[in-house]
Amino acid sequence: MSVKELVERYCRTSKLPHIWCPGCGNGIIMGAVMRALDKADIDQDKTVIVSGIGCSSRAPGYMNFDTLHTTHGRALAYATGVKMANPDLNVVVLTGDGDCSAIGGNHLIHAARRNINLTVVVFNNSIYGMTGGQYSPLTPTHSYATTAPYGSIDRNFDLCKLVQAAGGTYVARGTTYHTRQLVDQIVAGLGHNGFSFIEVITQCPMYFGRKNKFPSAVDMLKWQQEHAVPVKAAAKMTSEQLAGKFLIGELYHEEAPEYTAVYEKEVIAKARGEVK
């Protein structure tokens, strides 16, 4: 499908052009999500896309689906409600690093713990872009932000490890440089019957880039290319070779009971008197 066809089918063209800054990676991720939904042959009329607040969370407003633009950090809570109300729906959550790991962090770990069938795509640009460039739980240590003028001393989360430890059953990481792989990761997440989590390393040239001496968005994409290591390649590398790098690809995958199916069997059926 051409870009023109993709936009005409999956975008609310009346809402375009978008508000994102030049060089921002959010449009790349939104495009990857749309391509993945198309590749997975997902029914547009049975799909709900949910977001919280932030630059990334504006994406559903441009997408021609049933969408929910919710309150800050609460995207997963709303998405859980949608999925519980109608388990037959495909529910996709588009969220940012601050939205899901700071104010929304508790919702993230419990959605993963329940293994509810949601596909979560995190736009990780390492910064709060919409509200002025404050550092987030995913801002790398020693990176600069408006609220960290001398460099952040906090250790940043590895969200993929956090989600896996909390009980998520499909975990992957991609970048806005490795777009073909990213589409495939989202397709795999959409096809997985359980909590699927795809972290996407993306660029914010305006707030993170300027504060951290990246001359342009292209330089930030080159950084992704140079520092991302596929999982299979990493298995053959030493810890010294992996220092300062990050893994991309499918990081974890297991099968486990899905929450809405268990709820139907263990709660609804008993409430109806169908089982004791």
Secondary structure, 3 states (H helix, E strand, C coil): CCHHHHHHHHECHHHCCCCCCCCCCHHHHHHHHHHHHHHCCCCHHHEEEEECCCCHHHHHHHECCEEEECCCCCHHHHHHHHHHHCCCCEEEEEEEHHHHHHHCHHHHHHHHHHCCCCEEEEEECCCECCCCCECCCCCCCCCCECCECCCCCCCCCCHHHHHHHHCCCEEEEEECCCHHHHHHHHHHHHHCCCCEEEEEECCCHHHHHHHCCCCCHHHHHHHHHHHEEEHHHHCCCCHHHHCCCEEEEEEEECCCCCHHHHHHHHHHHHHCCCCC
